[in-house]
């Protein structure tokens, strides 16, 4: 029996310390992982924003919100990859209705 797919939303906060090109490289890596394992939905790039509090002495970061549909086991793998990706300050994956 095939696993039922669900809708998820990913918010990722990427460091600007290595420049805009590094931000795009990190997002390309994340996006290709999602496209390989899930169906990528709407992507909303919020761009450069001020952080509510400094993270690793950084006060600004690049925000991206993306929706995707996948089986329930993929978000855990995506979260694991995001946690070990250099340049990702914070990430959050939520289930959407």
C-alpha positions in Angstrom: 0.0 0.0 0.0 1.4 3.4 -1.0 2.0 6.0 1.8 -0.5 8.9 1.7 1.1 12.2 0.9 0.6 15.4 2.9 1.2 19.1 2.4 4.0 20.8 4.2 5.5 24.3 4.5 9.2 24.9 4.9 10.6 28.2 6.2 14.4 28.5 6.0 16.5 31.3 7.3 19.8 31.5 5.4 23.0 33.3 6.6 24.1 36.4 4.5 27.6 36.2 5.9 29.0 34.6 2.7 27.0 36.9 0.3 24.0 36.6 -1.9 25.6 34.0 -4.2 26.1 31.6 -1.3 22.4 32.1 -0.4 21.3 31.1 -3.9 23.7 28.1 -3.9 22.2 26.9 -0.6 18.6 27.4 -1.8 19.4 25.6 -5.1 20.7 22.6 -3.1 17.6 22.5 -0.8 15.2 23.0 -3.8 16.8 20.1 -5.8 16.5 17.8 -2.7 12.8 18.7 -2.4 12.1 18.3 -6.2 13.9 14.9 -6.1 11.7 13.6 -3.2 8.5 15.6 -3.3 6.4 17.9 -5.3 7.5 21.5 -4.9 4.6 24.0 -4.6 4.6 27.7 -4.2 7.9 29.4 -3.3 7.9 32.8 -1.6 11.2 34.5 -1.2 10.9 37.1 1.5 14.5 38.2 0.9 16.7 40.0 3.4 15.1 40.7 6.7 16.2 41.8 10.1 16.3 38.9 12.7 14.3 39.3 15.9 17.5 38.5 17.8 21.1 37.9 16.7 21.9 34.3 15.7 25.7 33.6 15.6 26.3 37.4 15.9 24.3 37.9 12.7 21.4 40.5 12.7 20.1 40.0 9.1 19.3 36.9 7.1 17.6 35.7 3.9 14.1 34.2 4.4 12.4 31.7 2.0 9.1 30.0 2.5 8.2 27.0 0.3 5.3 24.6 0.1 5.6 21.0 -0.9 3.7 17.7 -1.0 5.4 14.5 0.0 5.1 11.2 1.9 5.3 11.6 5.7 8.9 10.2 5.9 10.6 12.9 3.7 10.2 15.9 6.0 12.4 14.2 8.7 15.1 13.6 6.1 14.8 17.2 4.8 15.1 18.5 8.4 18.2 16.4 9.0 19.9 17.8 5.9 18.9 21.4 6.8 20.4 20.9 10.3 23.8 19.9 8.9 23.9 22.4 6.0 26.4 25.2 6.6 24.7 28.6 6.2 21.2 27.6 7.3 20.6 29.5 10.5 17.1 28.2 11.2 14.5 26.0 9.5 11.0 24.9 10.3 8.8 22.4 8.6 5.1 22.4 9.4 2.1 20.4 8.1 -0.5 22.4 6.2 -4.1 21.5 5.7 
